[in-house]
Amino acid sequence: MINETEQQKPHLSPSSIGQYLRCPTQYMYSKVIGVRVPPTASQIKGRAIHKGAETNFRHKLETKENLPIKDVLEAAADEFERGAADVELEENEDIGQIKDTTIKLTKLYYDELGTKIQPALVEQKIVIDIPGSNYCMVGIIDLVDDQGNILDIKTRSRTPSQQEVDKDFQLTVYSWLYRNFTGNAEAGVGLDCVVEKKAPEIVRISSKRTDADINRMLNVSRMVIHAIESAVFVPNHTNMMCSPKACKFWDVCHRDF
């Protein structure tokens, strides 16, 4: 599915398109200029939980057996330590406490969902030409279970609404990529959310994607490509994430604009 021609083409991913839609200027600093910002504690926590789940699913894909929990937690801890070296902590954050929470949430996901899922695809990279453009779409699907459900693992501070999942751009891209990769429609799509709150919980919110959803996603993707090629990078000051705490590009953006 990935050939030499595709590798030479410019490419976008669901996350990069999502970033442009949230704020074109943020996309410009991140992807065009290449301004580097340190990861947040939430980001390294999410990556570590994800790595624990991925490690179990890769083992399970080959053996159909769950990896012992100690190996899953070790994988998560190792990933956390790799990210912790560069993390930028908030004033009230403690790296030790964050690591402890990460390990607890990794175990919670393993116990409540990870042990029950038999994977068919794990961290599957797919590259497809975006019709009507000279770009490729690159996506890495977290997980497809043996029933054909596309599942994306997320760590959240609150449970997403059904409407959010129904409109989730990344899941629509994954649906399109999966159909091209396998030649079959998926059974469904969903978010497996590790919800961090006073009493943490694991929540799965399922959805479906239609041909109309995919056509709309492709139309939006082509419009984003046109805007990027036209160097349209207008700051989105109305976005709820436009704040010094939520956007790492706040200072440079308010210097330049």
PyMOL commands that set and color helices and strands:
alter all, ss='L'
color gray80, all
select helices_A, chain A and resi 4-8+14-22+24-33+41-63+69-84+95-112+114-116+162-166+169-182+211-229+250-256
alter helices_A, ss='H'
color red, helices_A
select strands_A, chain A and resi 11-12+119-129+136-145+149-156+188-195+201-207
alter strands_A, ss='S'
color yellow, strands_A
deselect
rebuild
show_as cartoon
